[in-house]
Amino acid sequence: MDKKYEQLKEWIDESKYIVFFGGAGVSTESGIPDFRSENGIFQAINEYGVRPEVILSHSFFVRSPEVFFKYYKKTLLYPDAEPNDCHKALAKLEQDGKLKAVVTQNIDDLHQRAGSRNVLELHGTLYKNYCLKCGKTFELDYVTAEEGITRCDACGGIVRPDVVLYEESLNEDTLDAAMEHISKADLIIVGGTSLNVYPAAGLLNYFRGERLVLINKSATPYDSRAALVIAENIGEVFRKTVLEG
């Protein structure tokens, strides 16, 4: 086993309060593209003549819901994606009592489907939807049943995904919970994120320990602060250190 993998495995074995902080790169091995890489969602040419960041903003949603829903349903939904070895390993670490929380920027529900229970979704989830008019909630299959704007079957209001759009604030309760767990951690593993998106990336400033591990193919602004940096596929890292280790 590679020396970096051995070090990570040793720290996992020694730790009693692990927190995982993850981004889009965690789910790319499940077939869900990330946002900012060369082949990411934000690089793809779309037929609307509007940047994806604009389409996925609150003001655009209010102004042009028809375009928003068309783009959202075509580009962001991957209901057939399955948890990969990273998701499975994190669920195992939680079951073993070592991992206390998964803090994720992802909105795909794969951590929960792998078996993780304490998942803090900073940007919400596509798997919960609610009516803007009456508040009724809906599962994803209701949203995907028809094309176009999703309407509430009770009052006819627009049903939107429970995600944080651009120009919207993160949920304060979720942020507070993430801060608390990160501040208590004796090992924090960061994976699949460039750490360029704030305020989410700023949560690492609450870590008081010494063992900060970064697993990401490209460099991040926090590399110099990390005790261990592994530039490999995150699924492979967790497979070798947790599932096979």
SVG drawing of the C-alpha trace seen along z (x, -y; Angstrom):
<svg xmlns="http://www.w3.org/2000/svg" viewBox="-56 -38 61 44">
<polyline fill="none" stroke="black" stroke-width="0.4" points="0.0,0.0 1.2,-3.5 2.8,-5.4 0.1,-8.1 -2.6,-5.5 -0.9,-3.8 -0.8,-7.1 -4.4,-7.8 -5.4,-4.3 -3.4,-4.7 -5.0,-8.1 -8.5,-6.7 -7.7,-3.8 -6.5,-6.2 -9.3,-8.7 -12.4,-8.9 -14.2,-11.9 -13.8,-12.0 -15.7,-14.5 -15.8,-14.2 -16.2,-17.4 -17.0,-16.6 -17.8,-18.2 -18.8,-17.3 -15.7,-15.1 -17.1,-12.6 -20.0,-11.8 -18.1,-11.9 -17.2,-8.2 -21.0,-7.6 -21.4,-9.2 -22.5,-12.6 -20.4,-15.4 -19.0,-18.1 -19.4,-21.8 -16.1,-23.5 -13.7,-20.9 -12.9,-20.7 -15.9,-18.4 -18.1,-19.9 -21.6,-21.1 -20.6,-24.8 -18.3,-24.1 -21.1,-22.5 -22.6,-24.5 -26.4,-24.9 -29.0,-26.1 -30.3,-28.9 -27.5,-31.4 -27.2,-32.0 -24.4,-30.8 -25.4,-27.9 -24.6,-30.0 -27.2,-32.5 -29.8,-29.9 -29.3,-28.4 -29.8,-31.7 -32.8,-32.8 -33.5,-35.8 -33.5,-33.8 -35.7,-31.1 -38.3,-33.8 -37.9,-35.6 -37.8,-32.5 -39.1,-29.4 -39.8,-27.6 -36.1,-27.8 -34.9,-27.0 -37.0,-23.8 -36.0,-22.7 -32.3,-23.1 -32.6,-21.7 -34.4,-18.5 -32.2,-17.9 -28.8,-18.7 -28.9,-18.1 -31.0,-15.0 -29.3,-11.6 -31.8,-9.3 -30.0,-6.2 -26.6,-7.0 -25.4,-4.6 -23.2,-5.2 -19.5,-4.5 -16.7,-3.3 -16.3,-6.6 -20.0,-6.8 -19.9,-3.2 -16.7,-3.6 -18.0,-6.7 -21.2,-4.8 -19.0,-2.0 -16.9,-4.4 -20.1,-5.9 -21.4,-2.4 -18.1,-1.7 -18.6,-4.8 -15.7,-6.7 -17.3,-9.1 -19.6,-11.6 -20.8,-13.6 -20.7,-14.0 -20.7,-17.7 -21.5,-17.8 -21.9,-20.4 -23.6,-17.7 -27.3,-17.6 -27.6,-14.0 -28.6,-12.0 -25.9,-9.3 -24.5,-9.5 -27.9,-8.6 -28.4,-5.8 -25.1,-4.3 -26.2,-4.2 -24.9,-7.4 -27.3,-8.9 -25.8,-12.1 -25.5,-14.0 -25.3,-17.8 -26.4,-19.0 -25.0,-22.6 -26.7,-23.2 -29.8,-21.2 -31.1,-18.2 -32.8,-17.5 -34.7,-14.7 -36.9,-17.0 -39.2,-19.5 -41.8,-21.9 -44.7,-24.1 -43.9,-27.8 -47.6,-28.5 -48.9,-26.0 -45.7,-24.3 -46.7,-20.8 -43.6,-18.5 -42.9,-16.1 -40.4,-13.4 -38.2,-13.5 -40.4,-11.1 -43.2,-13.6 -40.9,-16.2 -39.6,-13.9 -43.0,-12.6 -43.6,-15.5 -41.5,-18.0 -41.7,-21.7 -42.6,-23.6 -43.7,-21.3 -47.0,-22.3 -48.5,-21.3 -51.4,-18.9 -53.1,-20.6 -53.0,-24.3 -51.3,-24.6 -48.3,-26.5 -44.8,-26.0 -42.9,-23.1 -39.2,-23.9 -36.3,-21.7 -35.1,-22.2 -31.6,-23.4 -29.7,-26.6 -29.7,-28.6 -27.1,-31.3 -28.1,-34.5 -29.7,-32.4 -28.3,-31.9 -27.2,-28.6 -29.4,-27.1 -28.2,-28.5 -29.0,-25.4 -27.1,-23.2 -24.1,-25.6 -24.2,-25.7 -24.2,-21.9 -21.3,-21.6 -19.3,-24.2 -19.9,-22.2 -18.8,-18.9 -15.8,-20.3 -14.6,-22.1 -14.8,-18.8 -13.1,-16.6 -9.7,-15.0 -9.4,-14.1 -11.1,-15.9 -11.0,-14.4 -11.8,-16.7 -12.5,-15.1 -13.6,-16.0 -13.8,-19.7 -11.6,-22.6 -12.4,-24.6 -13.1,-27.6 -16.9,-28.0 -17.7,-30.1 -19.1,-30.2 -18.8,-26.4 -15.0,-26.3 -14.7,-28.7 -16.0,-26.0 -12.5,-24.4 -11.4,-27.4 -13.3,-25.9 -11.1,-22.8 -8.9,-22.9 -7.0,-19.6 -3.8,-18.9 -4.8,-16.1 -6.4,-17.7 -6.4,-15.4 -7.1,-16.6 -8.1,-14.1 -8.5,-15.8 -7.0,-15.4 -6.2,-19.1 -4.6,-21.5 -6.6,-23.5 -6.0,-26.7 -5.8,-24.6 -3.0,-22.3 -0.3,-24.1 -2.3,-23.8 -3.0,-20.1 -1.1,-17.4 -1.6,-15.0 -2.5,-15.6 -3.5,-12.7 -4.0,-13.6 -5.8,-10.3 -9.3,-9.1 -11.3,-9.4 -13.1,-6.1 -9.8,-4.3 -8.4,-5.9 -11.3,-4.9 -11.5,-1.4 -7.9,-0.7 -7.9,-2.3 -11.4,-1.5 -13.2,1.2 -10.2,3.4 -8.0,2.2"/>
</svg>
